[in-house]
Amino acid sequence: MARTTLDGPSPRVHAVPPTTTLEVDEHPGFERRFHRVQRVGWALLVLLVAAALLGLTGSRGPFARAIAAGDGVLVDHPRFARHAADVEIVATIEADSIAGDRRFALELSGSGWRDLRMETIAPQPRAMRTEADALILEFDAGTGDQVVRMHVLPTAPGVTRTGIGLAGRAPARLRSLVWP
């Protein structure tokens, strides 16, 4: 007996037979390649973020700066820099190296100093001159260790090699990678 509702007899429900396939175009080879490219992209993104956090991109991080030692001088400098972005180089001259002298000369040697544009030097040198393959900065000596801060702009991407030290002595060897 059929059930009746207020509107009349209830409609019959017909069962839909199950299908074994979906009507979707599948390209398993393309999908495998796409997922592989996606995984490589995610891995590269993670590596880039890790490099930035470690300081390998010229920003702050544990590997961003290095200290090089020469005869009587320690130089704190960036390992990585960016082209045309201001970086700071700090040279600390040990008091024993200039004991009794009223002046000292800081020498920037090697080909790398030509790839740096000096923005500021503190304290101001009393004289600057170039000799052969070097830039000489002369300063008045104070008491204790002397600290010279140089703000420079790298003018060319690539690896720069510069020596910074007291004139006539073994310099601290600096090597930096300048990103484009």
ROPAVO-667332 format. One record per residue: residue number from 1; residue in three letters; x negated, y, z negated of N, C-alpha, C in turn. Coordinates in pm, whole numbers, plus 50000, padded with zeros to 5 digits. Example, Ala and Ser with C-alpha at 12.3 -4.5 7.8 and 13.67 -1.06 7.14 Angstrom:
// ROPAVO-667332
DOLUM    n  res  neast  nnorth    nup  caeast  canorth   caup  ceast  cnorth    cup
DOLUM    1  ALA  48681   49431  49220   48770    49550  49220  48680   49670  49220
DOLUM    2  SER  48715   49775  49292   48633    49894  49286  48710   50003  49213
This chain:
// ROPAVO-667332
DOLUM    n  res  neast  nnorth    nup  caeast  canorth   caup  ceast  cnorth    cup
DOLUM    1  MET  49918   49885  50000   50000    50000  50000  49911   50124  50000
DOLUM    2  ALA  49944   50220  50081   49866    50341  50094  49904   50440  49986
DOLUM    3  ARG  49806   50507  49938   49832    50608  49836  49883   50733  49902
DOLUM    4  THR  49964   50799  49831   50015    50926  49882  49972   51036  49789
DOLUM    5  THR  49948   51149  49847   49916    51268  49768  50026   51368  49793
DOLUM    6  LEU  50014   51481  49736   50116    51582  49756  50125   51623  49902
DOLUM    7  ASP  50013   51615  49971   50011    51655  50112  50047   51539  50204
DOLUM    8  GLY  50058   51425  50152   50089    51310  50236  49990   51199  50210
DOLUM    9  PRO  49988   51101  50298   49899    50988  50275  49752   51032  50283
DOLUM   10  SER  49665   50967  50204   49524    51001  50203  49458   50946  50330
DOLUM   11  PRO  49361   51020  50380   49295    50974  50502  49207   50854  50472
DOLUM   12  ARG  49187   50775  50572   49100    50659  50556  48955   50701  50571
DOLUM   13  VAL  48874   50644  50488   48731    50672  50493  48666   50560  50571
DOLUM   14  HIS  48591   50598  50674   48522    50498  50754  48376   50496  50713
DOLUM   15  ALA  48322   50382  50694   48181    50368  50657  48095   50393  50779
DOLUM   16  VAL  47985   50470  50759   47890    50498  50866  47781   50392  50859
DOLUM   17  PRO  47758   50324  50968   47654    50220  50962  47516   50284  50942
DOLUM   18  PRO  47430   50222  50859   47296    50278  50836  47213   50274  50964
DOLUM   19  THR  47127   50378  50979   47038    50380  51094  46899   50340  51050
DOLUM   20  THR  46824   50284  51138   46689    50239  51102  46583   50341  51138
DOLUM   21  THR  46613   50438  51221   46515    50541  51259  46579   50678  51251
DOLUM   22  LEU  46495   50776  51224   46541    50914  51227  46518   50968  51367
DOLUM   23  GLU  46596   51063  51404   46580    51121  51536  46487   51242  51527
DOLUM   24  VAL  46361   51219  51486   46260    51324  51471  46139   51280  51550
DOLUM   25  ASP  46085   51373  51629   45964    51340  51703  45848   51334  51606
DOLUM   26  GLU  45776   51226  51609   45661    51209  51520  45534   51203  51604
DOLUM   27  HIS  45428   51267  51550   45298    51266  51615  45195   51233  51507
DOLUM   28  PRO  45182   51106  51473   45094    51071  51361  44949   51112  51382
DOLUM   29  GLY  44897   51107  51504   44758    51149  51528  44740   51297  51501
DOLUM   30  PHE  44834   51379  51549   44827    51523  51525  44839   51553  51376
DOLUM   31  GLU  44930   51485  51308   44950    51509  51166  44825   51472  51085
DOLUM   32  ARG  44757   51363  51121   44633    51326  51052  44526   51434  51072
DOLUM   33  ARG  44510   51480  51198   44411    51585  51225  44446   51714  51152
DOLUM   34  PHE  44573   51751  51151   44616    51873  51084  44588   51865  50934
DOLUM   35  HIS  44615   51753  50872   44589    51738  50728  44440   51739  50700
DOLUM   36  ARG  44360   51684  50788   44214    51686  50772  44163   51831  50778
DOLUM   37  VAL  44211   51907  50877   44171    52047  50889  44217   52125  50766
DOLUM   38  GLN  44335   52096  50716   44385    52161  50597  44296   52133  50476
DOLUM   39  ARG  44255   52008  50458   44168    51973  50345  44032   52042  50357
DOLUM   40  VAL  43976   52049  50479   43849    52119  50498  43866   52268  50466
DOLUM   41  GLY  43975   52327  50508   44001    52468  50478  44011   52494  50330
DOLUM   42  TRP  44081   52408  50257   44090    52423  50111  43953   52407  50047
DOLUM   43  ALA  43873   52312  50095   43739    52292  50038  43652   52416  50061
DOLUM   44  LEU  43659   52474  50182   43582    52595  50210  43627   52712  50123
DOLUM   45  LEU  43755   52724  50101   43806    52830  50014  43757   52814  49871
DOLUM   46  VAL  43759   52692  49821   43709    52665  49686  43560   52696  49677
DOLUM   47  LEU  43482   52659  49780   43338    52688  49781  43312   52839  49784
DOLUM   48  LEU  43390   52912  49861   43372    53057  49867  43401   53123  49733
DOLUM   49  VAL  43506   53081  49667   43539    53136  49534  43429   53100  49433
DOLUM   50  ALA  43380   52976  49438   43273    52935  49347  43146   53016  49374
DOLUM   51  ALA  43113   53038  49501   42994    53118  49535  43008   53260  49483
DOLUM   52  ALA  43126   53317  49494   43147    53454  49444  43134   53459  49292
DOLUM   53  LEU  43189   53359  49223   43180    53357  49077  43036   53338  49030
DOLUM   54  LEU  42955   53266  49107   42816    53244  49070  42726   53363  49106
DOLUM   55  GLY  42777   53456  49186   42698    53573  49223  42626   53560  49354
DOLUM   56  LEU  42661   53462  49436   42591    53440  49562  42638   53531  49674
DOLUM   57  THR  42737   53614  49648   42788    53703  49752  42744   53848  49730
DOLUM   58  GLY  42656   53870  49634   42610    54006  49607  42687   54075  49498
DOLUM   59  SER  42776   54004  49433   42850    54063  49322  42785   54016  49191
DOLUM   60  ARG  42853   54033  49083   42799    53989  48955  42813   53839  48939
DOLUM   61  GLY  42727   53781  48861   42731    53638  48835  42595   53591  48787
DOLUM   62  PRO  42586   53467  48740   42459    53421  48683  42343   53414  48781
DOLUM   63  PHE  42372   53401  48910   42264    53393  49009  42248   53520  49090
DOLUM   64  ALA  42316   53626  49054   42314    53750  49131  42181   53824  49121
DOLUM   65  ARG  42114   53815  49008   41991    53892  48988  41876   53801  48949
DOLUM   66  ALA  41755   53851  48971   41634    53777  48935  41533   53874  48875
DOLUM   67  ILE  41437   53819  48804   41328    53900  48748  41197   53847  48805
DOLUM   68  ALA  41122   53937  48864   40992    53902  48921  40883   53971  48839
DOLUM   69  ALA  40772   53903  48820   40663    53957  48739  40539   53979  48825
DOLUM   70  GLY  40475   54090  48799   40347    54121  48862  40248   54156  48752
DOLUM   71  ASP  40133   54207  48791   40030    54245  48694  40073   54374  48623
DOLUM   72  GLY  40130   54360  48503   40171    54475  48423  40310   54527  48453
DOLUM   73  VAL  40387   54457  48535   40520    54506  48571  40620   54390  48580
DOLUM   74  LEU  40742   54417  48534   40855    54325  48550  40961   54397  48632
DOLUM   75  VAL  41016   54329  48732   41114    54392  48820  41242   54310  48819
DOLUM   76  ASP  41350   54374  48776   41484    54314  48779  41548   54359  48911
DOLUM   77  HIS  41585   54264  48995   41636    54298  49128  41746   54202  49171
DOLUM   78  PRO  41827   54240  49271   41933    54150  49318  41875   54039  49406
DOLUM   79  ARG  41924   53918  49386   41888    53809  49476  41967   53819  49606
DOLUM   80  PHE  42090   53867  49592   42181    53880  49706  42237   54021  49705
DOLUM   81  ALA  42245   54081  49823   42300    54216  49835  42385   54220  49961
DOLUM   82  ARG  42458   54328  49976   42538    54347  50097  42486   54467  50173
DOLUM   83  HIS  42488   54457  50302   42442    54563  50389  42515   54694  50356
DOLUM   84  ALA  42441   54800  50337   42493    54934  50311  42570   54944  50179
DOLUM   85  ALA  42545   54854  50084   42607    54862  49951  42497   54891  49849
DOLUM   86  ASP  42523   54985  49762   42424    55030  49663  42382   54916  49570
DOLUM   87  VAL  42251   54898  49553   42198    54802  49457  42095   54872  49370
DOLUM   88  GLU  42074   54818  49251   41979    54876  49157  41859   54784  49140
DOLUM   89  ILE  41741   54843  49147   41616    54773  49119  41555   54843  48999
DOLUM   90  VAL  41522   54766  48894   41467    54823  48771  41327   54768  48750
DOLUM   91  ALA  41228   54856  48751   41089    54818  48728  41050   54864  48587
DOLUM   92  THR  41000   54770  48507   40953    54801  48372  40801   54784  48371
DOLUM   93  ILE  40731   54894  48347   40585    54892  48343  40543   54880  48198
DOLUM   94  GLU  40465   54778  48169   40422    54751  48032  40327   54861  47984
DOLUM   95  ALA  40346   54903  47860   40265    55012  47803  40116   54980  47806
DOLUM   96  ASP  40079   54853  47785   39937    54816  47786  39873   54838  47922
DOLUM   97  SER  39951   54831  48029   39897    54845  48164  39858   54988  48198
DOLUM   98  ILE  39918   55083  48129   39887    55224  48158  39835   55296  48034
DOLUM   99  ALA  39787   55222  47937   39740    55281  47811  39631   55383  47839
DOLUM  100  GLY  39647   55502  47784   39547    55607  47797  39563   55689  47923
DOLUM  101  ASP  39643   55643  48018   39663    55720  48141  39781   55814  48124
DOLUM  102  ARG  39770   55933  48180   39881    56028  48175  39975   56008  48293
DOLUM  103  ARG  39930   55935  48394   40010    55911  48514  39995   55766  48556
DOLUM  104  PHE  40094   55720  48630   40084    55588  48692  40150   55594  48829
DOLUM  105  ALA  40106   55506  48917   40160    55501  49053  40225   55364  49074
DOLUM  106  LEU  40349   55368  49120   40423    55247  49152  40420   55231  49303
DOLUM  107  GLU  40380   55114  49347   40363    55089  49491  40467   54988  49540
DOLUM  108  LEU  40542   55028  49644   40634    54937  49712  40566   54894  49840
DOLUM  109  SER  40536   54766  49851   40459    54717  49965  40537   54610  50041
DOLUM  110  GLY  40479   54568  50150   40543    54467  50233  40639   54533  50331
DOLUM  111  SER  40697   54454  50418   40786    54510  50520  40925   54537  50467
DOLUM  112  GLY  40963   54479  50354   41099    54492  50303  41137   54632  50259
DOLUM  113  TRP  41044   54712  50211   41081    54845  50162  41130   54934  50275
DOLUM  114  ARG  41091   54902  50400   41140    54980  50515  41287   54952  50544
DOLUM  115  ASP  41338   54839  50496   41479    54804  50515  41566   54855  50399
DOLUM  116  LEU  41509   54939  50314   41582    54996  50200  41581   55148  50211
DOLUM  117  ARG  41697   55210  50194   41704    55355  50191  41718   55397  50046
DOLUM  118  MET  41622   55474  49999   41624    55522  49861  41737   55623  49842
DOLUM  119  GLU  41822   55598  49745   41929    55691  49712  41889   55777  49593
DOLUM  120  THR  41854   55711  49482   41809    55785  49364  41695   55708  49297
DOLUM  121  ILE  41609   55784  49231   41500    55727  49152  41501   55801  49019
DOLUM  122  ALA  41504   55725  48909   41503    55787  48777  41397   55719  48693
DOLUM  123  PRO  41306   55793  48632   41289    55938  48642  41238   55977  48781
DOLUM  124  GLN  41252   56104  48812   41205    56153  48941  41053   56140  48949
DOLUM  125  PRO  41001   56087  49059   40856    56081  49072  40799   56223  49092
DOLUM  126  ARG  40677   56241  49044   40615    56372  49062  40565   56388  49205
DOLUM  127  ALA  40538   56272  49273   40495    56277  49414  40532   56145  49481
DOLUM  128  MET  40553   56152  49613   40580    56033  49696  40493   56043  49820
DOLUM  129  ARG  40437   55929  49861   40359    55929  49985  40359   55788  50044
DOLUM  130  THR  40332   55781  50171   40320    55650  50236  40175   55628  50274
DOLUM  131  GLU  40133   55504  50260   39998    55462  50300  40010   55327  50368
DOLUM  132  ALA  39958   55319  50488   39959    55194  50565  40096   55127  50558
DOLUM  133  ASP  40108   55021  50481   40232    54945  50472  40293   54957  50333
DOLUM  134  ALA  40283   55076  50271   40331    55091  50134  40387   55230  50111
DOLUM  135  LEU  40479   55237  50015   40532    55364  49966  40481   55378  49823
DOLUM  136  ILE  40415   55489  49793   40357    55514  49661  40441   55619  49590
DOLUM  137  LEU  40486   55585  49468   40561    55677  49383  40476   55707  49261
DOLUM  138  GLU  40444   55834  49238   40361    55873  49124  40449   55933  49014
DOLUM  139  PHE  40426   55887  48891   40506    55930  48777  40416   55980  48664
DOLUM  140  ASP  40472   56068  48581   40406    56106  48456  40437   55997  48355
DOLUM  141  ALA  40336   55955  48280   40354    55848  48181  40401   55906  48048
DOLUM  142  GLY  40492   55836  47987   40537    55871  47853  40476   55772  47755
DOLUM  143  THR  40541   55754  47643   40492    55657  47545  40571   55527  47560
DOLUM  144  GLY  40508   55417  47530   40573    55287  47537  40591   55239  47680
DOLUM  145  ASP  40674   55136  47696   40703    55083  47829  40773   55189  47911
DOLUM  146  GLN  40740   55193  48039   40802    55289  48131  40904   55215  48216
DOLUM  147  VAL  41023   55271  48230   41129    55209  48310  41162   55302  48427
DOLUM  148  VAL  41156   55245  48547   41190    55319  48668  41309   55250  48733
DOLUM  149  ARG  41418   55327  48749   41540    55273  48811  41553   55331  48952
DOLUM  150  MET  41567   55241  49049   41583    55283  49188  41716   55230  49240
DOLUM  151  HIS  41797   55320  49292   41920    55280  49360  41892   55290  49509
DOLUM  152  VAL  41910   55178  49577   41877    55170  49719  41995   55113  49797
DOLUM  153  LEU  41996   55141  49927   42093    55083  50019  42017   54996  50119
DOLUM  154  PRO  42047   54868  50126   41986    54785  50231  42037   54831  50367
DOLUM  155  THR  41947   54853  50461   41986    54906  50592  41996   54799  50699
DOLUM  156  ALA  41954   54677  50670   41961    54571  50771  41991   54438  50703
DOLUM  157  PRO  42079   54358  50762   42103    54225  50704  41985   54133  50728
DOLUM  158  GLY  41973   54031  50645   41864    53934  50656  41790   53921  50524
DOLUM  159  VAL  41676   53858  50531   41593    53838  50412  41492   53953  50404
DOLUM  160  THR  41487   54019  50287   41387    54124  50266  41282   54074  50168
DOLUM  161  ARG  41159   54106  50199   41046    54070  50112  40971   54198  50079
DOLUM  162  THR  40965   54229  49951   40902    54352  49905  40816   54321  49784
DOLUM  163  GLY  40706   54392  49772   40624    54384  49652  40638   54516  49578
DOLUM  164  ILE  40654   54509  49446   40658    54630  49364  40561   54610  49249
DOLUM  165  GLY  40468   54702  49237   40370    54690  49130  40290   54817  49113
DOLUM  166  LEU  40202   54814  49015   40113    54927  48993  40011   54930  49107
DOLUM  167  ALA  39981   55049  49154   39888    55065  49266  39754   54998  49234
DOLUM  168  GLY  39707   54917  49326   39579    54849  49309  39586   54719  49231
DOLUM  169  ARG  39703   54677  49188   39719    54553  49112  39815   54459  49184
DOLUM  170  ALA  39818   54335  49137   39906    54235  49197  40052   54274  49173
DOLUM  171  PRO  40132   54287  49281   40272    54329  49262  40364   54212  49228
DOLUM  172  ALA  40481   54248  49179   40589    54150  49164  40647   54128  49303
DOLUM  173  ARG  40667   54003  49342   40719    53970  49475  40870   53953  49468
DOLUM  174  LEU  40941   54038  49542   41087    54034  49546  41131   53975  49680
DOLUM  175  ARG  41233   53892  49673   41293    53838  49795  41444   53842  49775
DOLUM  176  SER  41513   53905  49867   41658    53917  49859  41721   53884  49993
DOLUM  177  LEU  41840   53827  49984   41919    53801  50104  42025   53908  50114
DOLUM  178  VAL  42024   53980  50226   42121    54088  50247  42227   54035  50343
DOLUM  179  TRP  42351   54025  50292   42464    53979  50373  42508   54091  50467
DOLUM  180  PRO  42554   54056  50586   42603    54161  50680  42728   54229  50629
